[in-house]
Amino acid sequence: MFLVVKGKLRLQFEGAAETSLSEGDFCVVPRGTLHNPVADEECWIVLIETVTTKHTGDVMTPLTKSIESQMD
């Protein structure tokens, strides 16, 4: 779930239209849905996800970190 505290956020979804969120708006991304959050300017968000959520999905990149290293 993305909750916008300050600013604006766009959520791009694979194969679907994007969603624009303003302060106070939130969006729940369905499990397994590929998405890309985009902020053109500074944006404060609250991101709520399960601890098992992989931040880069099933794609391994140099930015991918294990859950254990994210908890440090």
DSSP file (Angstrom, degrees, kcal/mol; ACC not computed):
  #  RESIDUE AA STRUCTURE BP1 BP2  ACC     N-H-->O    O-->H-N    N-H-->O    O-->H-N    TCO  KAPPA ALPHA  PHI   PSI    X-CA   Y-CA   Z-CA
    1    1 A M              0   0    0      0, 0.0    47,-2.4     0, 0.0     2,-0.5   0.000 360.0 360.0 360.0 132.9    0.0    0.0    0.0
    2    2 A F  E     -AB  27  47A   0     25,-2.5    25,-2.1    45,-0.2     2,-0.5  -0.947 360.0-174.3-107.9 126.5    1.3    3.5   -0.9
    3    3 A L  E     -AB  26  46A   0     43,-2.2    43,-2.5    -2,-0.5     2,-0.6  -0.989  18.3-141.1-120.1 122.2    0.0    6.4    1.1
    4    4 A V  E     + B   0  45A   0     21,-2.6    20,-3.2    -2,-0.5    41,-0.2  -0.738  24.4 172.3 -87.3 119.5    1.1    9.9    0.0
    5    5 A V  E    S+     0   0A   0     39,-2.7     2,-0.3    -2,-0.6    40,-0.2   0.822  71.9   3.9 -91.0 -39.5    1.8   12.2    2.9
    6    6 A K  E    S+ B   0  44A   0     38,-1.6    38,-2.5    17,-0.1    -1,-0.4  -0.988 113.2   4.0-150.1 137.2    3.2   15.1    0.9
    7    7 A G  S    S-     0   0    0     -2,-0.3    16,-0.4    36,-0.2     2,-0.3  -0.536  87.3 -59.8  92.7-156.7    3.6   15.8   -2.8
    8    8 A K        -     0   0    0     34,-0.3     2,-0.4    -2,-0.2    33,-0.3  -0.966  39.5-168.2-134.4 147.9    2.4   13.7   -5.7
    9    9 A L  E     -C   21   0B   0     12,-2.4    12,-3.4    -2,-0.3     2,-0.4  -0.998   8.4-153.9-137.6 138.1    3.1   10.1   -6.9
   10   10 A R  E     -CD  20  38B   0     28,-3.1    28,-3.2    -2,-0.4     2,-0.6  -0.939   7.6-156.7-109.5 136.3    2.4    8.3  -10.1
   11   11 A L  E     -CD  19  37B   0      8,-3.0     8,-2.5    -2,-0.4     2,-0.5  -0.960   7.5-159.4-112.2 118.0    2.1    4.5  -10.1
   12   12 A Q  E     - D   0  36B   0     24,-2.5    24,-2.3    -2,-0.6     2,-0.4  -0.828   6.7-161.5 -97.2 132.5    2.7    2.9  -13.4
   13   13 A F  E >   - D   0  35B   0     -2,-0.5     3,-1.9     3,-0.5     2,-0.2  -0.929  26.7-106.8-116.4 137.7    1.3   -0.6  -13.9
   14   14 A E  T 3  S+     0   0    0     20,-1.7    20,-0.1    -2,-0.4     3,-0.1  -0.437 103.6   0.7 -63.1 124.8    2.4   -3.1  -16.5
   15   15 A G  T 3  S+     0   0    0     -2,-0.2     2,-0.3     1,-0.2    -1,-0.3   0.622 122.1  79.8  74.4  14.1   -0.3   -3.3  -19.2
   16   16 A A  S <  S-     0   0    0     -3,-1.9    -3,-0.5     1,-0.0    -1,-0.2  -0.928  86.8 -83.5-144.5 167.8   -2.6   -0.8  -17.6
   17   17 A A        -     0   0    0     -2,-0.3     2,-0.2    -5,-0.1    -4,-0.2  -0.289  50.5-108.2 -66.7 157.8   -3.1    2.9  -17.2
   18   18 A E        -     0   0    0     -6,-0.1     2,-0.4    -8,-0.0    -6,-0.2  -0.515  24.2-134.8 -87.3 161.0   -1.2    4.7  -14.5
   19   19 A T  E     -C   11   0B   0     -8,-2.5    -8,-3.0    -2,-0.2     2,-0.5  -0.947   9.7-148.5-116.6 134.1   -2.7    6.1  -11.3
   20   20 A S  E     -C   10   0B   0     -2,-0.4     2,-0.4   -10,-0.2   -10,-0.2  -0.889  14.0-166.6-104.4 132.0   -1.9    9.6   -9.9
   21   21 A L  E     -C    9   0B   0    -12,-3.4   -12,-2.4    -2,-0.5     2,-0.2  -0.945   3.8-171.1-119.9 139.0   -2.0   10.1   -6.1
   22   22 A S    >   -     0   0    0     -2,-0.4     3,-2.6   -14,-0.2   -18,-0.3  -0.618  50.3 -48.9-114.4 178.0   -2.0   13.4   -4.2
   23   23 A E  T 3  S+     0   0    0    -16,-0.4   -18,-0.2     1,-0.3    -1,-0.2  -0.213 129.5  16.1 -50.6 130.3   -1.6   14.1   -0.5
   24   24 A G  T 3  S+     0   0    0    -20,-3.2    -1,-0.3     1,-0.3     2,-0.2   0.246  99.7 118.6  88.6 -12.3   -3.9   11.9    1.5
   25   25 A D    <   -     0   0    0     -3,-2.6   -21,-2.6   -21,-0.1    -1,-0.3  -0.529  41.3-171.9 -84.0 153.4   -4.5    9.4   -1.3
   26   26 A F  E     -A    3   0A   0    -23,-0.2     2,-0.4    -2,-0.2   -23,-0.2  -0.972  10.8-161.1-141.3 160.4   -3.5    5.8   -1.1
   27   27 A C  E     -A    2   0A   0    -25,-2.1   -25,-2.5    -2,-0.3     2,-0.6  -0.991  10.7-148.2-142.5 130.9   -3.4    2.8   -3.5
   28   28 A V        -     0   0    0     -2,-0.4    -2,-0.0   -27,-0.2   -25,-0.0  -0.897  17.7-147.7 -98.1 120.4   -3.3   -0.9   -2.7
   29   29 A V        -     0   0    0     -2,-0.6     3,-0.1     1,-0.0     6,-0.1  -0.784  22.2-118.8 -89.9 121.9   -1.3   -2.7   -5.3
   30   30 A P    >   -     0   0    0      0, 0.0     3,-2.0     0, 0.0    -1,-0.0  -0.272  39.8 -88.6 -60.5 144.6   -2.7   -6.3   -5.8
   31   31 A R  T 3  S+     0   0    0      1,-0.3     3,-0.1     3,-0.0     0, 0.0  -0.239 113.1  17.6 -53.1 134.1   -0.2   -9.1   -5.0
   32   32 A G  T 3  S+     0   0    0      1,-0.3     2,-0.6    -3,-0.1    -1,-0.3   0.443  88.9 134.4  83.5   0.3    1.8  -10.0   -8.1
   33   33 A T    <   -     0   0    0     -3,-2.0     2,-0.3    -4,-0.1    -1,-0.3  -0.737  55.1-131.8 -86.7 121.4    1.1   -6.8  -10.0
   34   34 A L        +     0   0    0     -2,-0.6   -20,-1.7   -20,-0.1     2,-0.3  -0.560  39.5 166.9 -71.2 131.1    4.2   -5.3  -11.6
   35   35 A H  E     -D   13   0B   0     -2,-0.3   -22,-0.2   -22,-0.2   -24,-0.0  -0.971  30.1-153.9-147.0 158.3    4.4   -1.6  -10.7
   36   36 A N  E     -D   12   0B   0    -24,-2.3   -24,-2.5    -2,-0.3     2,-0.3  -0.936  14.4-147.7-137.3 109.9    6.7    1.4  -10.8
   37   37 A P  E     -D   11   0B   0      0, 0.0     2,-0.4     0, 0.0   -26,-0.2  -0.634  19.0-171.1 -78.9 135.6    6.3    4.3   -8.4
   38   38 A V  E     -D   10   0B   0    -28,-3.2   -28,-3.1    -2,-0.3     2,-0.5  -0.993  13.5-176.7-132.0 127.1    7.4    7.7  -10.0
   39   39 A A        -     0   0    0     -2,-0.4   -30,-0.1   -30,-0.2     4,-0.1  -0.978   8.8-168.1-121.4 116.4    7.8   11.0   -8.2
   40   40 A D  S    S+     0   0    0     -2,-0.5     2,-0.3   -32,-0.2    -1,-0.1   0.769  81.1  15.8 -73.7 -25.4    8.7   13.9  -10.5
   41   41 A E  S    S-     0   0    0    -33,-0.3   -33,-0.2     1,-0.1     0, 0.0  -0.821 115.9 -50.2-135.0 176.1    9.5   16.0   -7.4
   42   42 A E        +     0   0    0     -2,-0.3     2,-0.4   -35,-0.1   -34,-0.3  -0.209  60.8 179.7 -53.0 134.5   10.0   15.3   -3.7
   43   43 A C        -     0   0    0    -36,-0.2     2,-0.5    -4,-0.1   -36,-0.2  -0.995  20.5-148.4-142.5 131.3    7.3   13.1   -2.4
   44   44 A W  E     +B    6   0A   0    -38,-2.5   -39,-2.7    -2,-0.4   -38,-1.6  -0.882  27.8 172.2-101.4 128.9    6.8   11.7    1.1
   45   45 A I  E     -B    4   0A   0     -2,-0.5     2,-0.5   -41,-0.2   -41,-0.2  -0.917  33.5-138.3-132.0 159.5    5.1    8.3    1.3
   46   46 A V  E     -B    3   0A   0    -43,-2.5   -43,-2.2    -2,-0.3     2,-0.6  -0.991  24.9-163.0-110.8 123.9    4.2    5.6    3.8
   47   47 A L  E     -B    2   0A   0     -2,-0.5     2,-0.5   -45,-0.2   -45,-0.2  -0.941   6.0-172.5-112.1 121.2    4.8    2.2    2.2
   48   48 A I        +     0   0    0    -47,-2.4     2,-0.3    -2,-0.6    -2,-0.0  -0.961  20.7 143.4-117.0 121.7    3.2   -0.8    3.9
   49   49 A E        -     0   0    0     -2,-0.5    -2,-0.0     4,-0.0     2,-0.0  -0.974  52.0 -87.8-149.9 161.9    4.1   -4.3    2.7
   50   50 A T    >   -     0   0    0     -2,-0.3     3,-1.7     1,-0.1     0, 0.0  -0.345  39.2-115.8 -69.1 155.3    4.7   -7.7    4.1
   51   51 A V  T 3  S+     0   0    0      1,-0.3    -1,-0.1     3,-0.0     0, 0.0   0.734 114.5  59.9 -64.7 -21.7    8.2   -8.5    5.3
   52   52 A T  T 3  S+     0   0    0      2,-0.1     2,-0.3    15,-0.0    -1,-0.3   0.487  75.7 117.8 -86.2  -2.6    8.4  -11.2    2.6
   53   53 A T    <   -     0   0    0     -3,-1.7     2,-0.5     1,-0.1    -4,-0.0  -0.505  63.1-137.1 -68.8 125.6    7.9   -8.7   -0.2
   54   54 A K    >   -     0   0    0     -2,-0.3     3,-1.8     1,-0.1    12,-0.1  -0.743   6.5-144.7 -84.1 123.8   11.0   -8.6   -2.5
   55   55 A H  T 3  S+     0   0    0     -2,-0.5    -1,-0.1    10,-0.3     3,-0.1   0.672 100.4  35.5 -69.4 -16.5   11.7   -5.0   -3.4
   56   56 A T  T >  S-     0   0    0      1,-0.4     3,-1.7     9,-0.1    -1,-0.3   0.116 105.0-136.1-116.8  20.3   12.8   -5.8   -6.9
   57   57 A G  T <   -     0   0    0     -3,-1.8    -1,-0.4     1,-0.2    -2,-0.1  -0.349  66.1 -30.7  63.0-140.8   10.3   -8.7   -7.4
   58   58 A D  T 3  S+     0   0    0     -3,-0.1     2,-0.5     2,-0.1    -1,-0.2   0.319 114.3 104.6 -92.3   7.7   11.8  -11.7   -9.0
   59   59 A V    <   -     0   0    0     -3,-1.7     2,-0.6     0, 0.0    -3,-0.0  -0.786  63.0-146.6 -92.8 127.9   14.4   -9.6  -10.9
   60   60 A M        +     0   0    0     -2,-0.5    -2,-0.1     4,-0.1    -3,-0.0  -0.845  30.7 157.1 -95.7 123.4   18.0   -9.7   -9.6
   61   61 A T    >   -     0   0    0     -2,-0.6     3,-1.6     4,-0.0    -5,-0.0  -0.822  59.9 -94.9-131.8 172.3   19.8   -6.4  -10.1
   62   62 A P  T 3  S+     0   0    0      0, 0.0    -2,-0.0     0, 0.0    -1,-0.0   0.725 125.9  57.4 -61.2 -18.9   22.8   -4.8   -8.3
   63   63 A L  T 3  S+     0   0    0      2,-0.0     2,-0.2    -7,-0.0    -3,-0.0   0.578  79.8 113.5 -87.2 -10.2   20.3   -3.0   -6.2
   64   64 A T    <   -     0   0    0     -3,-1.6     2,-0.4    -8,-0.1    -4,-0.1  -0.432  45.2-175.8 -66.9 130.4   18.6   -6.2   -4.9
   65   65 A K        -     0   0    0     -2,-0.2   -10,-0.3     3,-0.0    -9,-0.1  -0.959  26.0-113.1-126.6 146.2   19.1   -6.8   -1.2
   66   66 A S     >  -     0   0    0     -2,-0.4     4,-1.7     1,-0.1     5,-0.1  -0.296  30.4-112.3 -69.6 161.3   18.1   -9.7    0.9
   67   67 A I  H  > S+     0   0    0      1,-0.2     4,-1.2     2,-0.2    -1,-0.1   0.898 118.5  56.4 -61.3 -39.1   15.5   -9.3    3.5
   68   68 A E  H  4 S+     0   0    0      1,-0.2     4,-0.5     2,-0.2     3,-0.4   0.907 107.3  46.9 -60.6 -42.7   18.1   -9.8    6.2
   69   69 A S  H >4 S+     0   0    0      1,-0.2     3,-0.6     2,-0.2    -1,-0.2   0.795 108.1  56.7 -72.3 -26.0   20.3   -7.0    4.9
   70   70 A Q  H 3< S+     0   0    0     -4,-1.7    -1,-0.2     1,-0.2    -2,-0.2   0.775 102.6  56.2 -71.4 -24.8   17.3   -4.7    4.7
   71   71 A M  T 3<        0   0    0     -4,-1.2    -1,-0.2    -3,-0.4    -2,-0.2   0.600 360.0 360.0 -83.6 -11.9   16.7   -5.2    8.4
   72   72 A D    <         0   0    0     -3,-0.6    -1,-0.2    -4,-0.5    -2,-0.1   0.489 360.0 360.0 -70.1 360.0   20.2   -4.1    9.4
